[in-house]
Amino acid sequence: MRLFVAVELPDAVRGAARDTAATLRERLRRSRVRLDARWVDPANMHLTVRFIGHVPDDRASLLIEALRSPVSAAPFEVRLAGGGAFPPRGAPRVFWIGVPRGLEFLRVLHEEFNRRVVPFGYVPEDRPFSAHLTLARVKDVARGDGPRARAIVEQVEVDLGAFPVTAATVFQSRLSPHAPTYEALVRIPLAG
């Protein structure tokens, strides 16, 4: 089974993110930017704090149990605003919304869940943690259209507002040819 730990979004934030994605798609279309992108279903939107990946079925329940205990961190607030594309140069591969408030607290969660999965053989990533809300994964962009796509994404004014974070959630990801589906398995309270 494929697992990850994330912060869930309130319905109002999901709705605002859906509207932002629709605005962005329309601006890209009107600008005649040629790209092939898979837009994230609002029901699947979340802030990943630790991607785990494939866990053998015979070890999954032990790993989930290790993740289950409350985190000794206080609830905090996250604000989603601004936008951009990864990587920072070249053809864009991901369109995202940023986290101008709460990033340091999400980083604490990331480090805590890293600590919890290391005994199971899951090593921390080499790259620094970068919290963001993914709007789309770009499969391909026509030659020369990458800079225009990036500029359009960066020009869309985005402020989805702030919301309280009181828990993290362990999700199971099921892949399919159309889009993944995510099932919440365990909610882990912040009990600091």
C-alpha positions in Angstrom: 0.0 0.0 0.0 1.1 3.6 -0.7 1.0 6.0 2.3 1.6 9.6 3.0 0.9 12.0 5.9 -0.8 15.3 5.1 -2.8 18.2 6.5 -6.4 18.2 5.2 -8.0 21.4 3.9 -11.3 22.8 5.0 -14.1 22.7 2.3 -14.0 26.5 1.8 -10.3 26.4 1.1 -10.7 23.5 -1.4 -13.5 25.5 -3.1 -11.2 28.6 -3.4 -8.4 26.4 -4.7 -10.8 24.9 -7.3 -11.8 28.4 -8.4 -8.1 29.5 -8.6 -7.3 26.4 -10.8 -10.2 27.2 -13.1 -9.0 30.8 -13.5 -5.5 29.6 -14.2 -6.7 27.1 -16.8 -8.7 29.7 -18.5 -5.8 32.2 -18.6 -3.5 29.6 -20.0 -6.1 28.6 -22.7 -6.7 32.3 -23.7 -3.0 32.8 -24.0 -2.7 29.8 -26.2 -0.2 28.1 -24.0 0.1 24.5 -25.3 0.5 22.1 -22.4 -0.7 18.8 -21.2 -1.5 19.0 -17.5 -3.3 16.8 -15.0 -5.3 19.2 -12.7 -5.8 18.0 -9.1 -9.3 17.1 -8.2 -10.3 19.4 -5.3 -11.3 16.3 -3.2 -7.7 15.2 -3.4 -6.1 18.6 -2.4 -4.0 18.5 0.8 -0.6 19.7 2.1 1.8 16.8 2.2 4.1 16.7 5.3 5.7 13.3 4.7 5.4 11.2 1.6 6.2 7.6 2.6 5.5 5.6 -0.6 5.0 1.9 -0.9 4.7 -0.1 2.3 4.5 -3.9 2.2 1.1 -5.0 3.4 2.7 -7.1 6.2 4.4 -4.0 7.6 1.7 -1.4 7.0 -0.2 -1.9 10.3 3.0 -1.5 12.3 4.0 1.6 10.5 0.5 3.1 10.8 0.6 2.3 14.6 3.9 4.1 14.9 2.4 7.2 13.2 -0.8 7.2 15.2 0.3 8.7 18.5 -0.4 12.4 19.1 2.2 14.9 18.0 3.5 17.1 20.8 3.1 20.3 18.9 0.5 23.0 19.4 -2.3 23.6 16.8 -1.3 26.3 14.4 -2.6 28.4 11.5 -1.7 28.0 7.8 -2.3 30.6 5.1 -2.3 29.7 1.4 -1.4 32.5 -1.0 0.8 33.3 -4.0 1.6 30.9 -6.7 4.4 29.5 -8.9 5.8 26.6 -10.7 8.4 23.9 -10.0 11.2 23.6 -11.0 12.2 27.3 -10.7 13.7 27.3 -14.2 13.0 25.4 -17.4 9.8 23.7 -18.3 7.2 23.8 -15.5 6.3 20.4 -14.0 4.0 21.5 -11.1 1.7 24.5 -10.6 1.3 25.3 -6.9 0.0 27.7 -4.3 2.4 28.7 -1.5 2.4 28.7 2.3 3.4 32.2 3.5 2.2 31.4 7.1 2.6 28.2 9.0 5.6 26.8 7.0 7.8 26.5 10.1 5.1 24.5 11.9 4.6 22.2 8.9 8.3 21.7 8.9 8.1 20.5 12.5 5.5 18.0 11.5 7.6 16.9 8.6 10.6 16.3 10.9 8.5 14.4 13.5 7.0 12.1 10.9 10.5 11.6 9.4 11.7 10.5 12.8 8.8 8.1 13.1 9.4 6.3 9.8 13.2 6.0 10.0 13.0 2.8 12.1 11.0 1.2 9.2 13.8 1.9 6.7 12.4 5.1 5.2 15.2 7.7 5.0 14.5 11.4 4.9 14.7 13.1 1.4 17.9 14.9 0.5 16.1 18.0 -0.7 14.7 20.6 1.8 11.0 20.3 2.8 8.8 22.6 0.6 5.2 22.8 1.7 2.8 23.8 -1.1 -0.6 23.0 -2.5 -0.4 21.3 -5.9 -2.9 22.6 -8.4 -1.6 20.6 -11.5 1.1 18.3 -12.6 2.4 19.3 -16.1 3.2 16.3 -18.3 4.4 18.3 -21.3 4.6 21.9 -22.4 5.2 22.9 -26.0 8.7 24.2 -26.9 8.9 27.9 -26.1 5.6 28.0 -24.0 7.2 27.2 -20.6 8.2 30.8 -19.8 4.8 32.1 -20.8 3.1 29.4 -18.7 5.3 30.2 -15.7 4.6 34.0 -16.1 0.8 33.4 -16.2 0.9 31.2 -13.1 2.9 33.8 -11.2 0.6 36.7 -12.3 -2.6 35.1 -10.9 -3.4 36.7 -7.6 -4.0 34.0 -5.1 -5.1 34.3 -1.4 -7.1 31.3 -0.2 -7.0 32.6 3.4 -6.0 31.0 6.6 -7.2 28.0 8.5 -6.4 26.2 11.8 -4.4 22.9 11.8 -5.3 20.7 14.7 -4.3 17.3 13.2 -2.4 15.5 10.5 -3.8 12.5 8.6 -2.3 9.3 7.3 -3.7 8.6 3.8 -3.6 5.6 1.6 -3.1 6.5 -2.1 -4.6 4.2 -4.8 -3.2 4.8 -8.3 -5.3 4.5 -11.4 -4.9 5.5 -15.1 -7.2 8.5 -14.6 -6.2 9.9 -11.2 -5.2 8.7 -7.7 -7.8 8.3 -5.0 -6.9 9.0 -1.3 -8.4 7.4 1.7 -7.9 8.8 5.2 -6.8 6.1 7.5 -5.8 7.8 10.8 -6.1 11.3 12.1 -3.2 12.3 14.4 -4.1 15.1 16.8 -1.7 17.9 17.7 -1.6 17.7 21.4 1.1 20.2 22.4 
